[in-house]
Amino acid sequence: NIQVTHDTSLDNARSESSLVINPNNTQQIVAGSKKFFNYHTYDFTLATAYSTDGGQTWADSTELDINIAGWYGISDPALAWDDAGNVFLVALALKEPPPHPNSLAVGIAIYKSTDGGQTWAELPALRTHGSAPGWQPGAGGMCLHTIDLGPGERIYTAISAAGVFRSDDAGQSWQPANRGL
C-alpha cells in the first residue's frame, strides 16, 4: 500500500493507470497514467513515475513531449519492458483540443526510456492513421501494449475500435498483427 502519486488536488487526479515491472530487474517499476490539469474541463496529459527499489519509493519522471503537429494531447497509456532493459510507453494521440469532447485518436505515439522510466525520448515512429494499414481516422479507445520477448521482440498494440497492430522494428513501422504471424 504505497502511494505512487503525491498530489491531493482533484485537478491533478489520475486515471487509466498502467504499471510494469522489469522482468530482468524486479526492483525497477514504471507507472503511467492520465494526469488531469482540470477534471471539470477534461483537460489532461499523461505522466509517469518510476521506482528503483521494488515500489517502496517513487519519483516523477520527466514530462513526456507532446508537441506533435496536429495532435492535441495523448491518452490511454500502455507500458512494456523489452529484454534489453528499455521500457516503452504507447499512447493514443488525440485530434481535438481539451476538453477532448470525443477523445478520437489520430495516431499512436511511442516513447522509449533507456533509464528505467526516469526520462523519455520520443521515437521517430509517431504513427498517424494513414501510416498503419487498417488504421481508420478517428479510431481509438483503450490501448493495450506488450512486447514479445521471443526472437525479434515484436511490439503489439491493441486499440479498441481500431484493431491489433504489430511492429518488428521498435515502433518504426506498424502493420495489422494478423499478417505474417
Summary of the structure (lengths in Angstrom):
residues: 181
radius of gyration: 15.8
end to end distance: 40.2
largest distance: 48.0
contacts: 579
relative contact order: 0.15
helix: 3%
strand: 41%
